[in-house]
C-alpha cells in the first residue's frame, strides 16, 4: 500500500469526519482548511467542524426517526463527529443539541493530536493537483469561487445553489418568563433533557396576524445579482413562509400543538414561537425556524412583537448566505468519485445532502471509500435499507427528473428521511401483541420501528464485511 497521504480539502463536519475515518484506517491524511487565512460569510472562528446555523443534530430517536437512525449508524462506524457531539450535548428535548464552541474545539483537538493527521491552513485554489493523487473535496456550502469555477471547468456543468439561513440568537436573561414558559413539545424527554427544554412564547390570534403582516412588510436585504433565489424548501426564510399564506407559520415552525401555556393553562395559544438552548451555559437561545433575510433593524423591531421577547437582546441576528452544491447524480459515481476526475471524491453538503448530520455521514462514507481504495479493497455502499445507504443512493442516483418538467428538473438537496429507504418486506410491520388490528397512528409508528430495526441490523452487517479497522489494528 502506498504511504502517500490522502488530501482532504475542507475542515467542516464532512471533511473532519472523512479525515478521521482515513486516519483510523491507518492511512496518513493531510486536512486542508482555508480559515483563518481566508474567511467565509458565515464562519466566526478558525475551528474545525464549526456549526454556523444551529446547534441541533435534530432527533436522536433511533427507533422511529431517520435522523436518529443515521446517528446510530455513525456511532457504530466510529464517527468522530458523533462522539464529540455526545460529549458536548446540551438539553433539547428529543433532539441532540451541542455546545457549539466546545464541540468544535474537541473535534479540532482530536484531529490535531492524531498521529496520522496533518492540518494545513490555507486556501486550495481549484481542484486538487494531479500529483496529490487521491483527494476528497469537502468544502461545504460556502465553497470558494475559485474552486467552484474549477469544478465547472472540469465537468462542463454549472454548480447549483440554494440559500441556507441563520436564525437569530437571544440572550436568555432578556426573555420575559412571566409570559414565556419552559416545555418540550408533548413534554418529550430526550438525551440530557427534562421535558422542559424549550422556551415557548405564546401569541393570540390578533398578535399572530399583526406579526405575520409585519414579516411580509418588513425591510429585506437585497439579493446580489449573482445570487438568484433558489430556496430549499427545508430552510425557507420566515418571511417567505409567511407570504405563502396566513396560516402557514402556525402549521409550521409556530405550531401550538403539544404545548400548554403554564401561565394560562385554560387558554390554548393560537401560535407559539420556540427558543432552543444554544450553548452549554444556557445563556443563549436560538429562535427555532426563524431563519430570515430581513434587515437587522427590521428583525429587532418585528421579533419584539412576540410576547416574552418585547425586551429581547440579540446575541446574533439572522442572515442568509449562498450555498453551492453539485448536480451529483450526473457528476458523481456510486462511491462519490467525480466522473471527470476519478481520483477526486466529494463529500458533505456540496454533494447535495442537507443538514449537519447528513453532511458528516457523507464525509464518513467518502473517507471509508477512499481508505478502502487505497488498501486495494472494494467496499460497496451500504444497502438502501440503511440510513447512510439511502442517503448515498439519493445523492448518486435517487433523484428523478419529472416528465412534466420535460425531464429537466434540477437536483435538489435532501435531508435523510424514511422515504429514501427501500420498502419493507411483506410482514415486516408487526401489530402490538394481543391486537388484531392497528389503532390510530400505531401502524405508522410500527412501520418506522421496523424500518429502524432493519436499518441498524443491515448496517451492522455491512460494517462486519469491512476489514478497514481490523487491518489498521
N, C-alpha and C positions, 0 to 999 in steps of 0.2 A: 504494500500500500504506500502511495506517495506520502511524504511528510510535509509537502507544501501546504500552507494554511488555506482554509476556505475563507473568502471575504464575505462579510455581511454588511450591507450598506443601510444604515438607519438604526438608531438606538431607541425606537419606541417599543411598544409591547411586543410586536411581531418580531422585530429584529433581535431584541433581547432574548426572547424565547428561542428563536432559531439558533442563535449563538450558543445558548446554554445546552440545547439538545446535541449540537455537534460536538461541543467540548466534552460533554458527559459520555459521548460515544468514543472518546479517546483521540479525537482529531483536533489539531490546532486551528484556531479561528481568529481572524482579525475583524473586530467590530468597529465600523466607521460611523461616527456621529458628528454632524457638522456644527452643532451647538457646542460651545458659545461662539465659535469663530463666525458663524452665520446664524442669526436667529430666525424665528418664524413669527407670523402674525398672532399666534395663539400661545406659544410656549413662553413661560416666565423664568425657567431655570435651565441649568445645563444638565440636569439629572436624567438618567435613562428611565424609560417607561413612565414619563411624566403624564399624568392624567389631566387633560385640559378642559374637558367638557362636563364631567360628572365624576362623583366618587363611587358610583354604583356599578357593580358587576351583575346587577339585576338578580333574578331569583336564584336561590341556592337549593331549591327543591328538586332533588334528583329522582323523585318518584312520579312526578306529574308535570314537569316543566322542561322544555327542551334546553333552555339555558342552564338549568340545574344539572341536566344530564351531561352537557358539554363540560361543565365544571368538574363533574365526577370523572369523566374520561381523561381530562387533562391531569387530574391528580394521579390517576392510575399510571399515566405516562411520565410521571416525574416532572411536572411542569414547575418551572421557577416562578412564573407569574402567579400561579395559584398558591404556591407555598408562601410567597410573600404577602399575598392578599389575605390569606388565612391568619398570618401572624399580625397583620395590622388592621384587622376588621374593626368597624365601629357599629353600634346598634342601628338597624334599619329594617325592622320588621322581618318579613320573609326574604329580604334581599341580602346580598353580600356587598357591603359597602366598606370602604377603607379610608384610613387617614392618608390622604394623597401624598403628603410630604414624606411621611415615614415609609410608605410603600416604595416610592421612587428611590429614596436613599438606600433602602435594603436591597433592591434589585441592582442598583449601581454598585454597591459594595460586594455583593455576591459575585458579579461578573468580574469586577476589578481584581478580586482575590483568587479567581480560578486560575490555576497554573497554565491552562491551555488557551486562555483568552487574552488577547492584546487589544486594548482600547485605543483607537486613534481618533483624535479630534481634527476636524477639517472637512470642508465640502468636497464630495466626489462629483466632479462636473461630467455629466454624460454617463453613458453605460460603462460598466467595468471594463478596463482594458483587457484585451485578449490574453496578454501574458499573465494576468491574475489567475487564469484557469477558471475553476468553478466558483461562482458567486451567487449571492442572494440579494435581491433588491427589496428592501422593506422600508421604503421611505415614507410610507403612510399617505394620509390625505393632503399633507402640505408639501408635496414633492416640489423641489426647487425647479424653476422654469427651465434651466439648462438640461436637467435630466429628463423632464417631460418632453422637451424638444428632441432629445436623443432617442427616446422611445418612439416618437412619431417617425423619425428618420429611419429607424431600424425596421419598423413594422409597416410603414406606409399607411398607418391608421391614426386618426386623432384620438387623444385621450378624452374621456368623458368627464363630466364634473357634476357634483351636487353640492348643496350647502349644508354644513354641519354647524349647528347653532349652540351658543354658550348661554346658559341660564344665569340669572343674577344670583348673588350670594348675599345673605342678610346677616348682620350681627345679631346674635341671639338675644343679647340684653336690650335690644331696641324693639323686640316684639312684645306687644301688649297681651299678656297671658290672662288678663281679665276678660278678653274677648276670644282669644285662641285657646286651644287645649291640645294635650298630647294624646294621640291614639293611632295605632296602626289600623288599616282598613280591616274590618271584621275581627279586630283585636288579635290578628295573627302574630304569633311569636316566631321569630326567625333566629338565625345564628347570632348569639350575643345580645338578642333583643328581649323586650319585656312585653310586647303587645301595645306599647305606647311610645313608638319610636319616631313618629312624625308630629310636627306641629300643624294643626288644622285651623284655617281661618275661614269662618262661615260667611256667606253672602245671602241676603234675602233676594227676592225677585227684582225689586226696584234697584238695589245696589248692583246686582249682576247685570242688568240691562244697561245701566249707566257705565259700568266697567267695559262691557263689550263695545258700546258706542265709542268710548274713549280710545280703545285699542284700534278700532277701524280708522278713526280720525287722527290718530297720533302721528307726529312728525317722524319720518323714517329716514335713515341714512340712504343716500343714493347708491345704486349699484354702478360699478365701473363698467365701461363699455365692453370689456373683455370677459365679464363675469356671466352675463345672462342670468336666467332664473330657473335652472333645472332642479327644483326642490325634490328631496327624497321624502316620501310621504311619512316615513317613520320619524322624521325630525323637522317638522314644519314649524316656522316661527308662529308664536302665539297669535299675532295679529292676522296672519294668513289663515289660520284655523278659524278665527272669529269671522272673517269675511265669507266663509263657506256656509254660514247660517247662524241665526241667533242661538240655537240650541247646541251647536257643535261642541263648544267648550264644556258645557255641563254634562255632556255624554262622552267627553274625552278626559283631558288632564284635570278638569274641575268637577268631575262626577262626585256626588254626595253619597253614593251607595256605600254601605258598610261602616258609616260614621255617625256618631251621636254626639251632639253638642253638650259637653259636660256642664256648661253654664245654663243651658236651656234645653234639657233633655226631652221636653214635650213638643218642641218646635223643630221640625226637620229642616235643615239648611236647604236652600234652593240650589246652591253650588258651594264647593269647598276648594280652597287653594291649600295644597300641602307643601310643607317645607321639610326637607330631609337633612339630617346631620351631615356636615361636610368635613369635619376634622375630629380627631380623637379627643380634643379638649372640649368639644361641644360648644365652642364659641361662635361657630359659623354654621348657617343653614342655607341649603340650596333650594330655590323655588322650583319644584318638580314640574317639568314640562313647559317651563316658561322661557325657552329659547326665543330670541327676538332680534329683529332688525331695526327696532325703534331707536331713535337717537337717545343719548344718555339723559338729557333733560326731560324728555317725554317719558322715559321709563320711570324715573324717580317720581314724577308727578302722577302718572297713571297707576303705578303699583301701590301708591299710598292711598288709593281709593279703597283697597282691600281692608276690611275690618281686622284690626290687630296689627296692621302694618302702616297705620297713619303716620307714625314717627320712625319708620324703619330707616336704619342706617345701612347702606350697601357697601360691603367689602369689595364687591366687584359687580358691575352692571353687565348686562347681556351683550352679546356680539354675534357676528356671523362671518364665517370665513369660507373660502373656496376650497373644496376638496377634489383631488384628482384620482381617477381610477381607470383601469383598463377595460377594454371590451374583451374580457378574459375568455369567454367561450370560443372566440375567434383566434385570439393571440396566444393562449397558453395550452399546453397539452395536459393530460390527466395527472401528471405529477408536478404541475405548476411551472414547467420549463417554458421559456419563451421560444416559440417555434422557429423564429428567425435567428435565434442565438441559443441553442440548446444547453450551452454551458452556463446560462443565466436563468435563475429561478426568481419568481416574485412571491412575496408574502405580505399578509396583512391587508389593511383597508384598500390599498392600491389595487388589489385583485378584485374588488367589488363585494367584499363582505362588509357588513355594517355592525359596529359595536366593538368595544374594547375586548370582550371575551372572545368573540369570533376572530378578531384580528390576531390575538395571541395564539388561538388554536390553529389558524392557518400558518402562523410562524412556526409553531411546533411541528406541523406536518412537513413544511418545507425543510426544516432542519433535519428531520428524520429521513426524508427522501434523499437529501444531499449527502448525509453521512453514509447511508446505505450504498449509494452510487460510488462514493469514494472507496468503500470497502469491497467493491466488486459484487455487491449483493443486489437483489431486486426485491423491492418491497412494493406491493400493490397498495393503493389507497384502502383505508378501512371500508368495509361494506356500507352500502347506503342505509342499512338498518341502524347504523350508529350515528350519533350527532355529528362527529367530525367527517365521517364518510358522506353524510347527506350534504353538509356544507361544501365540501370539496366538489361533490358532484354538481351542485348548483353553479359554482364558480366556473367549472371547466366544461360544462355541457348541459346543465339542467335548465338553462334559460331557453324559452321558446319564442320565436318571432310569430306573432299572431297574424292569421290570414287577413283579418280585417284591416291590418296596418300595412298590407302589401308585403308582409314578410320582413319589414324593415324596422320593427320596433326595437328601440335601443335596450341593451342590457342594463339592468338596474341593481343597486346594492340590495342585499338581503340579510336580515338577522336570521339566526338559526331558529327553526320552528318545526313542529311535528309535521307540517305539511310537506316538508322536504324529505321526510323519512320514507323508506319503502313501505308499502302497505303491509298490514299484519296478515299472517296466515289464518285461514278459517279455524275458528275455535279458540283463538288466542285470547279473546276477551272473555273473562270469567265472571259469572254472576256472583254476588255475595252469597256466602254459604247459607243454605236453607231457603233461598228465594227462587221462585220460578221465573220471575221477570225483573227487569231493572225498574227502579223508581226514580222519577225526576231526572237529575243530572248524573245518576250513577253510571250509566253506560259511557258517557263522555269521560268521566274520571277513570273508569276501568280501562278504557282504551288508552288513555295516557299512561296509566300504570303499566299496561302490557308493553307499550312502545318503549318505555323507560327501562323495564326489566330486560327486554330483548337487546336494547342498545348496549347496556353495560355488560351483559353476558358476551355479546358478539365482539365488543371492543376488547375485553379481557382476552378472548380467544385470539384476536388479531395481534395483540401485543405479544402473546406467548409464541407466536410464529416469527417474531423478530429477534435476531441474535445480537443486535447492536450493543445493548447494555452488557450482556454476558461476555461478548468479545472484548469490550473495553475493560471489564473487570479481570 
